[in-house]
């Protein structure tokens, strides 16, 4: 695959929700972020709920779901990961997806891919510890991460409408700022780092 520079909008953003629960508050946060994204970011979900557990014995014969995951990440200009925190780390489903996406050796779909990380929890810690684990994993995967705004969201039901529009003004402003900053970050990374194409 040839390396190419790309820095013309619009940018395709693959959104990965770390929770596979239908009732996930992080899925709701992801929907809210998509609604608040600037026009230059065209966001769509990359689903991870049908992946088998990663098994290196299958490196030579990837299952179709894993092939599709890798291709979706390669096709995206950037990745936004919206994740809960489980036991002071990330959900197993998210780690599993990253393992599939980054293997086998030399075929890491996340390499040089601009990534934003954000997460929500009902408690005050707002996924801060889990995000640190995720940053360590993505650092090994050579994925540039946006660190300019750290976003640990305490999820309050009353701040969101039924369609996941943010109704709390300060929360909406913060999340909108986050997405505009992510837009700037994606532009910078795509301008200076060649992408796999």
VENPEGI-V529694 format. One line per field, one symbol per residue. ss: DSSP state (@ for helix, = for strand, . for the rest). phi: phi as a letter, one per 20 degrees, with the letter a starting at -180 (. if undefined). burial: I if it has 24 or more other C-alpha atoms within 12 Angstrom, else O. A space follows every 50 residues. Layout:
ss=???
phi=???
burial=???
//
This chain:
ss=..==......=======.......@@@@@@@@@@@@....=====..... .....@@@.....@@@@@@@@@@@@..=====...=..=..@@@@@@@@@ @@...........========......@@@@@@@@@@@@@....=..... .===..@@@=.....=..@@@@@@@@@@@@@@@@@@@@@@@@..==.
phi=.fecebbdffdededdefedffeffffffffffffeffgfddebfdeced ffffbffegebffgfffffgfffffffbcdddcfddlmbefgffgfffff fedfgncefefmefcdcbacbfefflmffgffffffffffemefdfdfce cdeeecgfecffemfeeefffffffffgffffgffggffffddfdfc
burial=OOOOOIIOOOIIIIIIIIIIOOOIIIIIIIIIIIOIIIOIIIIIIIIIIO IIOIOOOOOOOIOOOIIOIIIIIIIIIIIIIIIIIIOOIIIIIIIIIIII IIIIOOIIIIIIIIIIIIIIIOOOOIIIIIIIIIIOIIOOIOIIIIOOOI IIIIIOOOOOOOOIIIOOOOIIOIIIOIIIIIIIIIIIIIOOIOIIO
//
